[in-house]
Amino acid sequence: MDQKQATTILSITDNAAEKVRTLMEQEGEEDLALRIGVRPGGCSGFQYSIYFDDEIADDDETFEAKGVKIAIDAMSVPYIMGSEFDYVDGLMGAGFAVNNPNVQGGCGCGSSFTC
């Protein structure tokens, strides 16, 4: 996949890329990819699944952005298209966030969404 097509699926902020690279170094394994997906669940229908993975399927969309290898399964691509992956560190806590233009609503607790 070329870089232009990859960035239309998902972009990653500098803060998120730096945090992901730090966490990958702590894992001590080579060839890890940041896997971002959407799974059924939660009170609104979908939840994000974000973890490090060393297994890439043939139908995964894979690309590198800001030094981070990213893998997205084919089923998740339409739900993630155009999103931004960010890392926020503030008074209310720290963590990764997906700023997704496809989200039409979410639950009160903020852990799930609808598209």
N, CA, C and O atoms as CSV, one atom per row, in Angstrom:
chain,resi,resn,atom,element,x,y,z
A,1,MET,N,N,0.848,-1.172,0.000
A,1,MET,CA,C,0.000,0.000,0.000
A,1,MET,C,C,0.890,1.230,0.000
A,1,MET,O,O,1.889,1.285,0.717
A,2,ASP,N,N,0.522,2.219,-0.809
A,2,ASP,CA,C,1.320,3.426,-0.812
A,2,ASP,C,C,0.952,4.322,0.369
A,2,ASP,O,O,-0.114,4.177,0.966
A,3,GLN,N,N,1.854,5.253,0.695
A,3,GLN,CA,C,1.688,6.080,1.895
A,3,GLN,C,C,0.444,6.958,1.813
A,3,GLN,O,O,-0.210,7.188,2.831
A,4,LYS,N,N,0.102,7.456,0.617
A,4,LYS,CA,C,-1.084,8.307,0.491
A,4,LYS,C,C,-2.342,7.537,0.847
A,4,LYS,O,O,-3.194,8.053,1.571
A,5,GLN,N,N,-2.478,6.302,0.350
A,5,GLN,CA,C,-3.639,5.475,0.678
A,5,GLN,C,C,-3.652,5.133,2.166
A,5,GLN,O,O,-4.715,5.102,2.785
A,6,ALA,N,N,-2.482,4.877,2.741
A,6,ALA,CA,C,-2.392,4.535,4.162
A,6,ALA,C,C,-2.880,5.675,5.040
A,6,ALA,O,O,-3.580,5.436,6.024
A,7,THR,N,N,-2.528,6.904,4.704
A,7,THR,CA,C,-2.932,8.024,5.546
A,7,THR,C,C,-4.413,8.321,5.426
A,7,THR,O,O,-4.976,8.970,6.308
A,8,THR,N,N,-5.070,7.861,4.354
A,8,THR,CA,C,-6.517,8.041,4.286
A,8,THR,C,C,-7.225,7.043,5.200
A,8,THR,O,O,-8.356,7.293,5.617
A,9,ILE,N,N,-6.590,5.932,5.515
A,9,ILE,CA,C,-7.168,4.975,6.462
A,9,ILE,C,C,-6.979,5.488,7.878
A,9,ILE,O,O,-7.942,5.567,8.640
A,10,LEU,N,N,-5.756,5.837,8.240
A,10,LEU,CA,C,-5.461,6.237,9.614
A,10,LEU,C,C,-4.194,7.076,9.638
A,10,LEU,O,O,-3.194,6.732,9.009
A,11,SER,N,N,-4.250,8.176,10.370
A,11,SER,CA,C,-3.037,8.952,10.617
A,11,SER,C,C,-2.678,8.793,12.090
A,11,SER,O,O,-3.521,8.423,12.907
A,12,ILE,N,N,-1.443,9.069,12.414
A,12,ILE,CA,C,-0.976,8.932,13.790
A,12,ILE,C,C,-0.267,10.230,14.179
A,12,ILE,O,O,0.538,10.758,13.412
A,13,THR,N,N,-0.565,10.732,15.356
A,13,THR,CA,C,0.060,11.973,15.809
A,13,THR,C,C,1.489,11.702,16.269
A,13,THR,O,O,1.869,10.557,16.515
A,14,ASP,N,N,2.266,12.765,16.380
A,14,ASP,CA,C,3.637,12.628,16.880
A,14,ASP,C,C,3.648,12.057,18.291
A,14,ASP,O,O,4.474,11.198,18.598
A,15,ASN,N,N,2.739,12.522,19.164
A,15,ASN,CA,C,2.679,12.020,20.548
A,15,ASN,C,C,2.405,10.522,20.577
A,15,ASN,O,O,3.046,9.784,21.326
A,16,ALA,N,N,1.448,10.069,19.758
A,16,ALA,CA,C,1.111,8.649,19.731
A,16,ALA,C,C,2.277,7.820,19.192
A,16,ALA,O,O,2.595,6.763,19.738
A,17,ALA,N,N,2.909,8.294,18.128
A,17,ALA,CA,C,4.029,7.555,17.551
A,17,ALA,C,C,5.167,7.413,18.555
A,17,ALA,O,O,5.755,6.339,18.686
A,18,GLU,N,N,5.475,8.496,19.260
A,18,GLU,CA,C,6.547,8.447,20.258
A,18,GLU,C,C,6.215,7.456,21.373
A,18,GLU,O,O,7.074,6.677,21.787
A,19,LYS,N,N,4.971,7.482,21.861
A,19,LYS,CA,C,4.570,6.575,22.945
A,19,LYS,C,C,4.581,5.123,22.476
A,19,LYS,O,O,5.028,4.240,23.209
A,20,VAL,N,N,4.097,4.870,21.274
A,20,VAL,CA,C,4.083,3.509,20.732
A,20,VAL,C,C,5.508,2.988,20.578
A,20,VAL,O,O,5.792,1.850,20.953
A,21,ARG,N,N,6.407,3.805,20.033
A,21,ARG,CA,C,7.802,3.364,19.870
A,21,ARG,C,C,8.422,3.045,21.233
A,21,ARG,O,O,9.148,2.058,21.357
A,22,THR,N,N,8.153,3.855,22.251
A,22,THR,CA,C,8.671,3.604,23.602
A,22,THR,C,C,8.139,2.283,24.139
A,22,THR,O,O,8.900,1.485,24.685
A,23,LEU,N,N,6.849,2.048,23.990
A,23,LEU,CA,C,6.247,0.794,24.478
A,23,LEU,C,C,6.781,-0.414,23.722
A,23,LEU,O,O,6.989,-1.472,24.316
A,24,MET,N,N,7.006,-0.271,22.413
A,24,MET,CA,C,7.549,-1.380,21.626
A,24,MET,C,C,8.966,-1.715,22.071
A,24,MET,O,O,9.336,-2.887,22.137
A,25,GLU,N,N,9.759,-0.693,22.376
A,25,GLU,CA,C,11.118,-0.933,22.865
A,25,GLU,C,C,11.082,-1.706,24.177
A,25,GLU,O,O,11.916,-2.584,24.401
A,26,GLN,N,N,10.131,-1.392,25.041
A,26,GLN,CA,C,9.992,-2.097,26.322
A,26,GLN,C,C,9.610,-3.560,26.117
A,26,GLN,O,O,9.972,-4.415,26.926
A,27,GLU,N,N,8.883,-3.851,25.041
A,27,GLU,CA,C,8.507,-5.235,24.737
A,27,GLU,C,C,9.739,-6.069,24.386
A,27,GLU,O,O,9.772,-7.273,24.642
A,28,GLY,N,N,10.745,-5.430,23.804
A,28,GLY,CA,C,11.987,-6.121,23.479
A,28,GLY,C,C,11.890,-7.096,22.336
A,28,GLY,O,O,12.763,-7.951,22.188
A,29,GLU,N,N,10.851,-7.000,21.516
A,29,GLU,CA,C,10.690,-7.899,20.373
A,29,GLU,C,C,10.801,-7.106,19.081
A,29,GLU,O,O,10.318,-5.978,18.985
A,30,GLU,N,N,11.437,-7.705,18.100
A,30,GLU,CA,C,11.527,-7.096,16.780
A,30,GLU,C,C,10.250,-7.429,16.004
A,30,GLU,O,O,9.525,-8.358,16.361
A,31,ASP,N,N,9.987,-6.685,14.968
A,31,ASP,CA,C,8.905,-6.974,14.022
A,31,ASP,C,C,7.501,-6.919,14.627
A,31,ASP,O,O,6.612,-7.638,14.171
A,32,LEU,N,N,7.288,-6.093,15.630
A,32,LEU,CA,C,5.937,-5.922,16.156
A,32,LEU,C,C,5.222,-4.840,15.361
A,32,LEU,O,O,5.837,-3.870,14.918
A,33,ALA,N,N,3.932,-5.015,15.188
A,33,ALA,CA,C,3.095,-4.001,14.559
A,33,ALA,C,C,2.047,-3.554,15.569
A,33,ALA,O,O,1.616,-4.332,16.420
A,34,LEU,N,N,1.652,-2.320,15.467
A,34,LEU,CA,C,0.540,-1.820,16.258
A,34,LEU,C,C,-0.725,-2.220,15.521
A,34,LEU,O,O,-0.988,-1.741,14.418
A,35,ARG,N,N,-1.504,-3.095,16.128
A,35,ARG,CA,C,-2.753,-3.546,15.500
A,35,ARG,C,C,-3.903,-2.724,16.065
A,35,ARG,O,O,-4.109,-2.653,17.276
A,36,ILE,N,N,-4.643,-2.108,15.154
A,36,ILE,CA,C,-5.812,-1.320,15.522
A,36,ILE,C,C,-7.003,-1.926,14.793
A,36,ILE,O,O,-6.991,-2.066,13.570
A,37,GLY,N,N,-8.025,-2.280,15.553
A,37,GLY,CA,C,-9.206,-2.884,14.951
A,37,GLY,C,C,-10.473,-2.469,15.666
A,37,GLY,O,O,-10.442,-1.805,16.702
A,38,VAL,N,N,-11.578,-2.874,15.093
A,38,VAL,CA,C,-12.894,-2.625,15.659
A,38,VAL,C,C,-13.551,-3.980,15.872
A,38,VAL,O,O,-13.551,-4.830,14.982
A,39,ARG,N,N,-14.108,-4.172,17.057
A,39,ARG,CA,C,-14.759,-5.425,17.406
A,39,ARG,C,C,-16.163,-5.148,17.930
A,39,ARG,O,O,-16.394,-4.108,18.547
A,40,PRO,N,N,-17.103,-6.061,17.694
A,40,PRO,CA,C,-18.424,-5.896,18.305
A,40,PRO,C,C,-18.297,-5.938,19.822
A,40,PRO,O,O,-17.539,-6.741,20.366
A,41,GLY,N,N,-19.041,-5.073,20.500
A,41,GLY,CA,C,-19.021,-5.093,21.955
A,41,GLY,C,C,-19.406,-3.764,22.551
A,41,GLY,O,O,-19.575,-2.772,21.843
A,42,GLY,N,N,-19.540,-3.756,23.847
A,42,GLY,CA,C,-19.912,-2.541,24.561
A,42,GLY,C,C,-21.389,-2.254,24.410
A,42,GLY,O,O,-22.097,-2.949,23.682
A,43,CYS,N,N,-21.843,-1.243,25.089
A,43,CYS,CA,C,-23.275,-0.925,25.071
A,43,CYS,C,C,-23.714,-0.206,23.809
A,43,CYS,O,O,-24.915,-0.123,23.550
A,44,SER,N,N,-22.782,0.322,23.008
A,44,SER,CA,C,-23.161,1.026,21.781
A,44,SER,C,C,-22.896,0.229,20.515
A,44,SER,O,O,-23.273,0.676,19.432
A,45,GLY,N,N,-22.272,-0.915,20.608
A,45,GLY,CA,C,-22.109,-1.763,19.433
A,45,GLY,C,C,-20.696,-2.130,19.048
A,45,GLY,O,O,-20.450,-3.274,18.663
A,46,PHE,N,N,-19.732,-1.180,19.138
A,46,PHE,CA,C,-18.357,-1.456,18.735
A,46,PHE,C,C,-17.375,-0.935,19.774
A,46,PHE,O,O,-17.639,0.040,20.477
A,47,GLN,N,N,-16.238,-1.611,19.850
A,47,GLN,CA,C,-15.124,-1.172,20.692
A,47,GLN,C,C,-13.844,-1.275,19.878
A,47,GLN,O,O,-13.746,-2.089,18.961
A,48,TYR,N,N,-12.859,-0.440,20.220
A,48,TYR,CA,C,-11.553,-0.533,19.573
A,48,TYR,C,C,-10.744,-1.646,20.219
A,48,TYR,O,O,-10.835,-1.885,21.423
A,49,SER,N,N,-9.968,-2.306,19.414
A,49,SER,CA,C,-9.020,-3.309,19.867
A,49,SER,C,C,-7.642,-2.817,19.432
A,49,SER,O,O,-7.363,-2.698,18.239
A,50,ILE,N,N,-6.778,-2.532,20.420
A,50,ILE,CA,C,-5.461,-1.961,20.131
A,50,ILE,C,C,-4.415,-2.746,20.903
A,50,ILE,O,O,-4.455,-2.802,22.132
A,51,TYR,N,N,-3.474,-3.352,20.182
A,51,TYR,CA,C,-2.430,-4.134,20.828
A,51,TYR,C,C,-1.269,-4.351,19.865
A,51,TYR,O,O,-1.375,-4.064,18.673
A,52,PHE,N,N,-0.161,-4.861,20.396
A,52,PHE,CA,C,0.990,-5.200,19.565
A,52,PHE,C,C,0.808,-6.605,19.036
A,52,PHE,O,O,0.346,-7.496,19.749
A,53,ASP,N,N,1.176,-6.798,17.770
A,53,ASP,CA,C,0.980,-8.096,17.131
A,53,ASP,C,C,2.188,-8.413,16.268
A,53,ASP,O,O,2.752,-7.528,15.624
A,54,ASP,N,N,2.581,-9.676,16.259
A,54,ASP,CA,C,3.671,-10.109,15.382
A,54,ASP,C,C,3.175,-11.007,14.256
A,54,ASP,O,O,3.973,-11.532,13.479
A,55,GLU,N,N,1.860,-11.185,14.168
A,55,GLU,CA,C,1.280,-11.997,13.104
A,55,GLU,C,C,0.437,-11.109,12.189
A,55,GLU,O,O,-0.501,-10.445,12.631
A,56,ILE,N,N,0.791,-11.115,10.916
A,56,ILE,CA,C,0.099,-10.304,9.925
A,56,ILE,C,C,-0.613,-11.243,8.954
A,56,ILE,O,O,0.014,-12.116,8.353
A,57,ALA,N,N,-1.922,-11.061,8.805
A,57,ALA,CA,C,-2.706,-11.880,7.881
A,57,ALA,C,C,-2.587,-11.330,6.460
A,57,ALA,O,O,-2.238,-10.166,6.264
A,58,ASP,N,N,-2.879,-12.171,5.483
A,58,ASP,CA,C,-2.774,-11.771,4.081
A,58,ASP,C,C,-3.705,-10.617,3.730
A,58,ASP,O,O,-3.375,-9.798,2.873
A,59,ASP,N,N,-4.866,-10.543,4.382
A,59,ASP,CA,C,-5.820,-9.485,4.040
A,59,ASP,C,C,-5.723,-8.257,4.948
A,59,ASP,O,O,-6.558,-7.358,4.851
A,60,ASP,N,N,-4.725,-8.207,5.822
A,60,ASP,CA,C,-4.499,-7.022,6.652
A,60,ASP,C,C,-3.984,-5.869,5.802
A,60,ASP,O,O,-3.223,-6.072,4.856
A,61,GLU,N,N,-4.404,-4.660,6.148
A,61,GLU,CA,C,-3.798,-3.458,5.576
A,61,GLU,C,C,-2.634,-3.109,6.487
A,61,GLU,O,O,-2.829,-2.891,7.683
A,62,THR,N,N,-1.431,-3.054,5.944
A,62,THR,CA,C,-0.253,-2.720,6.740
A,62,THR,C,C,0.469,-1.536,6.104
A,62,THR,O,O,0.553,-1.425,4.881
A,63,PHE,N,N,0.981,-0.665,6.945
A,63,PHE,CA,C,1.735,0.483,6.473
A,63,PHE,C,C,2.558,1.017,7.627
A,63,PHE,O,O,2.338,0.664,8.785
A,64,GLU,N,N,3.503,1.868,7.295
A,64,GLU,CA,C,4.328,2.499,8.320
A,64,GLU,C,C,4.038,3.996,8.330
A,64,GLU,O,O,3.961,4.638,7.283
A,65,ALA,N,N,3.880,4.535,9.534
A,65,ALA,CA,C,3.643,5.960,9.703
A,65,ALA,C,C,4.466,6.445,10.883
A,65,ALA,O,O,4.331,5.932,11.994
A,66,LYS,N,N,5.313,7.427,10.644
A,66,LYS,CA,C,6.149,8.034,11.684
A,66,LYS,C,C,6.951,6.991,12.472
A,66,LYS,O,O,7.095,7.086,13.691
A,67,GLY,N,N,7.464,6.001,11.750
A,67,GLY,CA,C,8.309,4.984,12.360
A,67,GLY,C,C,7.560,3.877,13.068
A,67,GLY,O,O,8.173,3.077,13.775
A,68,VAL,N,N,6.243,3.811,12.896
A,68,VAL,CA,C,5.426,2.778,13.538
A,68,VAL,C,C,4.771,1.932,12.456
A,68,VAL,O,O,4.096,2.455,11.568
A,69,LYS,N,N,4.976,0.622,12.537
A,69,LYS,CA,C,4.297,-0.288,11.628
A,69,LYS,C,C,2.890,-0.510,12.168
A,69,LYS,O,O,2.714,-0.855,13.337
A,70,ILE,N,N,1.886,-0.311,11.311
A,70,ILE,CA,C,0.488,-0.406,11.714
A,70,ILE,C,C,-0.193,-1.485,10.882
A,70,ILE,O,O,0.021,-1.583,9.674
A,71,ALA,N,N,-1.022,-2.298,11.552
A,71,ALA,CA,C,-1.799,-3.337,10.882
A,71,ALA,C,C,-3.273,-3.154,11.242
A,71,ALA,O,O,-3.628,-2.982,12.408
A,72,ILE,N,N,-4.114,-3.194,10.222
A,72,ILE,CA,C,-5.558,-3.081,10.418
A,72,ILE,C,C,-6.211,-4.210,9.638
A,72,ILE,O,O,-5.963,-4.368,8.443
A,73,ASP,N,N,-7.045,-4.998,10.311
A,73,ASP,CA,C,-7.700,-6.107,9.622
A,73,ASP,C,C,-8.732,-5.561,8.630
A,73,ASP,O,O,-9.269,-4.468,8.811
A,74,ALA,N,N,-8.996,-6.339,7.587
A,74,ALA,CA,C,-9.853,-5.888,6.486
A,74,ALA,C,C,-11.251,-5.499,6.963
A,74,ALA,O,O,-11.818,-4.541,6.439
A,75,MET,N,N,-11.820,-6.195,7.922
A,75,MET,CA,C,-13.161,-5.889,8.406
A,75,MET,C,C,-13.211,-4.523,9.094
A,75,MET,O,O,-14.240,-3.849,9.047
A,76,SER,N,N,-12.125,-4.111,9.724
A,76,SER,CA,C,-12.092,-2.861,10.480
A,76,SER,C,C,-11.854,-1.621,9.619
A,76,SER,O,O,-12.191,-0.510,10.029
A,77,VAL,N,N,-11.281,-1.802,8.441
A,77,VAL,CA,C,-10.893,-0.656,7.614
A,77,VAL,C,C,-12.044,0.331,7.385
A,77,VAL,O,O,-11.842,1.529,7.584
A,78,PRO,N,N,-13.250,-0.113,6.973
A,78,PRO,CA,C,-14.314,0.877,6.739
A,78,PRO,C,C,-14.707,1.663,7.989
A,78,PRO,O,O,-15.122,2.818,7.887
A,79,TYR,N,N,-14.581,1.056,9.152
A,79,TYR,CA,C,-14.952,1.719,10.401
A,79,TYR,C,C,-13.887,2.702,10.879
A,79,TYR,O,O,-14.189,3.635,11.624
A,80,ILE,N,N,-12.641,2.493,10.450
A,80,ILE,CA,C,-11.511,3.313,10.906
A,80,ILE,C,C,-11.118,4.375,9.875
A,80,ILE,O,O,-10.384,5.309,10.196
A,81,MET,N,N,-11.598,4.236,8.652
A,81,MET,CA,C,-11.199,5.123,7.549
A,81,MET,C,C,-11.254,6.597,7.946
A,81,MET,O,O,-12.286,7.086,8.407
A,82,GLY,N,N,-10.135,7.297,7.764
A,82,GLY,CA,C,-10.060,8.725,8.040
A,82,GLY,C,C,-9.781,9.092,9.488
A,82,GLY,O,O,-9.794,10.274,9.834
A,83,SER,N,N,-9.527,8.100,10.347
A,83,SER,CA,C,-9.317,8.361,11.771
A,83,SER,C,C,-7.908,8.852,12.067
A,83,SER,O,O,-6.991,8.710,11.257
A,84,GLU,N,N,-7.766,9.432,13.250
A,84,GLU,CA,C,-6.473,9.865,13.761
A,84,GLU,C,C,-6.226,9.140,15.084
A,84,GLU,O,O,-7.075,9.148,15.974
A,85,PHE,N,N,-5.057,8.518,15.200
A,85,PHE,CA,C,-4.656,7.807,16.420
A,85,PHE,C,C,-3.774,8.748,17.217
A,85,PHE,O,O,-2.753,9.218,16.716
A,86,ASP,N,N,-4.162,9.030,18.465
A,86,ASP,CA,C,-3.484,10.032,19.274
A,86,ASP,C,C,-3.166,9.468,20.660
A,86,ASP,O,O,-3.735,8.462,21.082
A,87,TYR,N,N,-2.248,10.135,21.353
A,87,TYR,CA,C,-1.956,9.840,22.751
A,87,TYR,C,C,-2.119,11.134,23.526
A,87,TYR,O,O,-1.496,12.147,23.209
A,88,VAL,N,N,-2.970,11.087,24.552
A,88,VAL,CA,C,-3.286,12.268,25.338
A,88,VAL,C,C,-2.824,12.040,26.769
A,88,VAL,O,O,-3.076,10.983,27.347
A,89,ASP,N,N,-2.148,13.032,27.337
A,89,ASP,CA,C,-1.682,12.970,28.725
A,89,ASP,C,C,-2.130,14.251,29.406
A,89,ASP,O,O,-1.557,15.319,29.187
A,90,GLY,N,N,-3.159,14.134,30.234
A,90,GLY,CA,C,-3.708,15.329,30.864
A,90,GLY,C,C,-4.105,15.081,32.310
A,90,GLY,O,O,-3.811,14.027,32.875
A,91,LEU,N,N,-4.768,16.050,32.893
A,91,LEU,CA,C,-5.182,15.963,34.287
A,91,LEU,C,C,-6.154,14.814,34.550
A,91,LEU,O,O,-6.171,14.258,35.647
A,92,MET,N,N,-6.951,14.460,33.564
A,92,MET,CA,C,-7.942,13.402,33.725
A,92,MET,C,C,-7.361,12.016,33.427
A,92,MET,O,O,-8.082,11.019,33.480
A,93,GLY,N,N,-6.088,11.947,33.119
A,93,GLY,CA,C,-5.457,10.662,32.843
A,93,GLY,C,C,-4.738,10.675,31.505
A,93,GLY,O,O,-4.763,11.660,30.767
A,94,ALA,N,N,-4.107,9.565,31.221
A,94,ALA,CA,C,-3.350,9.434,29.982
A,94,ALA,C,C,-3.820,8.191,29.248
A,94,ALA,O,O,-4.256,7.216,29.860
A,95,GLY,N,N,-3.727,8.241,27.940
A,95,GLY,CA,C,-4.080,7.067,27.159
A,95,GLY,C,C,-4.198,7.379,25.687
A,95,GLY,O,O,-4.129,8.531,25.258
A,96,PHE,N,N,-4.379,6.314,24.926
A,96,PHE,CA,C,-4.543,6.441,23.487
A,96,PHE,C,C,-5.994,6.775,23.172
A,96,PHE,O,O,-6.911,6.367,23.885
A,97,ALA,N,N,-6.184,7.520,22.097
A,97,ALA,CA,C,-7.518,7.900,21.659
A,97,ALA,C,C,-7.596,7.782,20.142
A,97,ALA,O,O,-6.635,8.085,19.434
A,98,VAL,N,N,-8.738,7.342,19.658
A,98,VAL,CA,C,-8.992,7.299,18.224
A,98,VAL,C,C,-10.019,8.378,17.923
A,98,VAL,O,O,-11.163,8.307,18.372
A,99,ASN,N,N,-9.599,9.375,17.162
A,99,ASN,CA,C,-10.494,10.448,16.737
A,99,ASN,C,C,-11.078,10.015,15.397
A,99,ASN,O,O,-10.439,10.145,14.352
A,100,ASN,N,N,-12.311,9.495,15.448
A,100,ASN,CA,C,-12.902,8.811,14.309
A,100,ASN,C,C,-14.086,9.608,13.742
A,100,ASN,O,O,-15.089,9.794,14.432
A,101,PRO,N,N,-13.976,10.080,12.487
A,101,PRO,CA,C,-15.078,10.843,11.891
A,101,PRO,C,C,-16.295,9.986,11.562
A,101,PRO,O,O,-17.356,10.532,11.260
A,102,ASN,N,N,-16.175,8.667,11.609
A,102,ASN,CA,C,-17.277,7.765,11.278
A,102,ASN,C,C,-18.213,7.509,12.450
A,102,ASN,O,O,-19.302,6.963,12.266
A,103,VAL,N,N,-17.801,7.896,13.651
A,103,VAL,CA,C,-18.600,7.637,14.844
A,103,VAL,C,C,-19.837,8.527,14.833
A,103,VAL,O,O,-19.747,9.745,14.681
A,104,GLN,N,N,-20.994,7.890,14.997
A,104,GLN,CA,C,-22.257,8.626,15.018
A,104,GLN,C,C,-22.794,8.789,16.434
A,104,GLN,O,O,-23.656,9.634,16.672
A,105,GLY,N,N,-22.301,7.998,17.367
A,105,GLY,CA,C,-22.748,8.091,18.747
A,105,GLY,C,C,-21.914,7.193,19.623
A,105,GLY,O,O,-21.147,6.365,19.131
A,106,GLY,N,N,-22.063,7.354,20.914
A,106,GLY,CA,C,-21.300,6.533,21.846
A,106,GLY,C,C,-22.070,6.320,23.130
A,106,GLY,O,O,-23.125,6.916,23.349
A,107,CYS,N,N,-21.538,5.479,23.956
A,107,CYS,CA,C,-22.177,5.204,25.242
A,107,CYS,C,C,-21.733,6.254,26.268
A,107,CYS,O,O,-20.786,7.005,26.033
A,108,GLY,N,N,-22.417,6.292,27.385
A,108,GLY,CA,C,-22.108,7.251,28.433
A,108,GLY,C,C,-20.740,7.076,29.040
A,108,GLY,O,O,-20.123,8.057,29.455
A,109,CYS,N,N,-20.246,5.852,29.103
A,109,CYS,CA,C,-18.937,5.609,29.705
A,109,CYS,C,C,-17.799,5.847,28.737
A,109,CYS,O,O,-16.642,5.910,29.152
A,110,GLY,N,N,-18.103,5.983,27.443
A,110,GLY,CA,C,-17.082,6.305,26.462
A,110,GLY,C,C,-16.265,5.136,25.966
A,110,GLY,O,O,-15.262,5.341,25.283
A,111,SER,N,N,-16.662,3.901,26.289
A,111,SER,CA,C,-15.837,2.767,25.876
A,111,SER,C,C,-16.324,2.106,24.584
A,111,SER,O,O,-15.646,1.223,24.057
A,112,SER,N,N,-17.476,2.511,24.069
A,112,SER,CA,C,-17.953,1.925,22.825
A,112,SER,C,C,-18.647,2.994,21.973
A,112,SER,O,O,-18.929,4.095,22.445
A,113,PHE,N,N,-18.918,2.647,20.704
A,113,PHE,CA,C,-19.447,3.628,19.772
A,113,PHE,C,C,-20.302,2.954,18.712
A,113,PHE,O,O,-20.299,1.730,18.577
A,114,THR,N,N,-21.038,3.775,17.958
A,114,THR,CA,C,-21.792,3.305,16.799
A,114,THR,C,C,-21.285,4.040,15.567
A,114,THR,O,O,-20.803,5.170,15.652
A,115,CYS,N,N,-21.402,3.379,14.427
A,115,CYS,CA,C,-21.010,3.994,13.153
A,115,CYS,C,C,-22.220,4.079,12.251
A,115,CYS,O,O,-22.118,4.565,11.125
